[in-house]
């Protein structure tokens, strides 16, 4: 769950065009050559949970991540908006978390207990699934966007956990 403020008229227009409150988000970064914007290959559906108007006329939107997608083709609209044709990625199959990652499971479970209001569909047994645990930890750690993108693109939850186990010590208090 994340709250984002939108103030650019193009962004607000994009929110208005959301189908049933569902948007797809993908990171963009400068690229060399004729195309000034290149889209990351994997993005996430964002479901609008709630919104309020700000004092400056923008929108504060509460979003929940949903399905992942792979971008196929992109095109730029006249207003500078980039739209993409996507293929939805299949949900990862349930994979038991290996005992080697018990500390990570405890960390995520403790967080989920405190943040349960933001995750109304959470059940304690979700922390037995490697996909759930790895995505929640990737969501929670204050990593660089590029690192989060690498984790999002991994299709093997055990590989994602393995990488997170390497990254996690950077965030331990000294």
JOVENUR-V235809 format. One record per pair of residues at least 4 apart in sequence whose C-alpha atoms are under 8 Angstrom apart, sorted by the first residue. I is the first residue (numbers start at 1). J is the second residue. D is the distance in Angstrom with one decimal. If there is no record, write none. Layout:
# JOVENUR-V235809
{{I;J;D} {I;J;D}}
This chain:
# JOVENUR-V235809
{{1;62;7.0} {1;63;5.7} {1;64;4.6} {1;65;6.7} {1;118;6.5} {1;119;7.7} {2;62;5.8} {2;63;5.3} {2;64;6.5} {3;60;6.7} {3;61;5.5} {3;62;4.3} {3;63;6.1} {4;60;5.7} {4;61;5.3} {4;62;6.5} {4;63;7.6} {5;58;6.9} {5;59;5.6} {5;60;4.3} {5;61;6.2} {6;11;6.2} {6;12;6.4} {6;58;5.5} {6;59;5.1} {6;60;6.3} {6;61;7.6} {7;11;7.0} {7;12;6.8} {7;56;8.0} {7;57;7.0} {7;58;4.2} {7;59;6.4} {8;12;6.4} {8;58;7.5} {9;13;6.0} {10;14;6.2} {10;79;7.1} {10;81;7.0} {11;15;6.3} {12;16;6.3} {12;58;7.6} {12;59;7.4} {13;17;6.3} {14;18;6.5} {15;23;7.5} {18;22;5.5} {18;23;5.5} {19;23;7.1} {21;47;5.7} {21;48;5.1} {21;49;7.8} {22;45;6.7} {22;46;5.8} {22;47;4.6} {22;48;6.3} {23;45;5.6} {23;46;5.0} {23;47;6.3} {23;48;7.8} {24;43;7.0} {24;44;5.8} {24;45;4.1} {24;46;5.7} {25;43;5.6} {25;44;5.4} {25;45;5.9} {25;46;6.5} {26;39;6.7} {26;40;6.3} {26;41;7.9} {26;42;6.8} {26;43;4.3} {26;44;6.5} {27;39;6.2} {27;40;5.6} {27;43;7.1} {28;37;6.3} {28;38;5.7} {28;39;4.7} {28;40;6.1} {29;37;5.9} {29;38;5.8} {29;39;6.9} {29;40;7.9} {30;36;5.7} {30;37;5.1} {30;38;6.3} {31;35;6.8} {31;36;5.5} {31;37;5.7} {31;38;5.7} {32;36;6.7} {39;71;7.8} {39;74;7.8} {40;71;7.7} {41;70;5.5} {41;71;5.2} {41;72;7.8} {41;153;8.0} {42;68;6.9} {42;69;5.6} {42;70;4.5} {42;71;6.2} {42;149;7.9} {42;152;7.3} {42;153;5.9} {43;68;5.7} {43;69;5.3} {43;70;6.4} {43;71;7.5} {43;152;7.8} {44;65;6.4} {44;66;6.2} {44;67;5.8} {44;68;4.4} {44;69;6.0} {45;65;5.9} {45;66;4.8} {45;67;5.3} {45;68;6.1} {45;69;7.4} {46;63;5.8} {46;64;5.5} {46;65;4.7} {46;66;5.7} {47;63;5.4} {47;64;5.1} {47;65;6.3} {47;66;6.7} {48;61;6.8} {48;62;6.0} {48;63;4.7} {48;64;6.6} {49;61;7.6} {49;62;5.4} {49;63;5.5} {49;64;6.6} {50;61;5.9} {50;62;5.1} {50;63;7.3} {51;59;6.6} {51;60;5.5} {51;61;4.3} {51;62;6.0} {52;59;5.8} {52;60;5.3} {52;61;6.6} {53;57;6.2} {53;58;5.8} {53;59;4.5} {53;60;6.1} {54;58;5.2} {54;59;5.6} {54;60;6.5} {67;88;7.1} {67;89;7.2} {67;91;7.5} {68;88;6.2} {68;89;5.6} {68;90;8.0} {69;86;6.1} {69;87;5.5} {69;88;4.3} {69;89;5.1} {70;86;5.5} {70;87;5.3} {70;88;6.4} {70;89;6.8} {71;84;6.3} {71;85;6.1} {71;86;4.4} {71;87;6.5} {72;84;6.9} {72;85;5.5} {72;86;5.3} {72;87;7.0} {73;84;5.5} {73;85;5.2} {73;86;7.3} {74;82;6.6} {74;83;5.6} {74;84;4.1} {74;85;6.3} {75;82;5.7} {75;83;5.5} {75;84;6.4} {76;80;5.8} {76;81;5.6} {76;82;4.4} {76;83;6.3} {77;81;5.1} {77;82;6.2} {77;83;7.3} {92;131;6.8} {92;155;7.4} {92;156;7.8} {92;157;7.7} {94;129;5.8} {94;130;7.3} {94;131;7.1} {95;128;8.0} {95;129;5.4} {95;130;5.4} {95;131;7.0} {95;157;7.5} {96;128;5.8} {96;129;5.1} {96;130;5.8} {97;101;6.8} {97;102;7.9} {97;105;8.0} {97;128;5.7} {97;129;5.7} {97;130;4.7} {97;158;7.7} {98;102;7.5} {101;105;6.4} {101;161;7.7} {101;165;7.7} {102;106;6.2} {103;107;6.2} {104;108;6.2} {104;133;7.7} {104;137;8.0} {104;165;7.8} {105;109;6.0} {105;127;6.1} {105;128;7.6} {105;133;6.5} {106;110;6.1} {107;111;6.3} {108;112;6.1} {108;127;7.3} {108;133;6.5} {108;136;6.9} {108;137;6.4} {109;113;6.2} {109;124;7.2} {109;127;6.3} {110;114;6.6} {111;115;6.1} {112;116;5.4} {112;119;7.7} {112;122;7.7} {115;119;6.8} {116;120;6.2} {116;122;6.8} {122;126;6.8} {123;127;8.0} {125;129;7.7} {126;132;6.3} {126;133;7.6} {127;132;6.5} {127;133;5.7} {128;133;7.6} {129;133;6.3} {130;134;5.9} {130;157;5.5} {130;158;6.4} {130;161;7.2} {131;135;6.0} {131;157;4.8} {131;158;7.7} {132;136;6.1} {133;137;6.2} {134;138;6.1} {134;157;6.5} {134;160;6.2} {134;161;5.4} {134;164;7.4} {135;139;6.1} {135;152;7.7} {136;140;6.2} {137;141;6.1} {137;164;7.8} {138;148;6.3} {138;151;7.0} {138;164;7.4} {139;148;7.6} {141;171;7.8} {143;147;6.3} {143;148;6.5} {144;148;6.6} {145;149;6.1} {146;150;6.3} {147;151;6.4} {148;152;6.1} {149;153;6.2} {150;154;6.6} {151;160;6.0} {154;159;7.3} {154;160;6.4} {156;160;6.3} {157;161;6.2} {158;162;6.1} {159;163;6.3} {160;164;6.2} {161;165;6.1} {162;166;6.6} {163;167;6.3} {164;168;5.7} {165;169;7.5} {167;171;7.9} {168;172;7.1}}
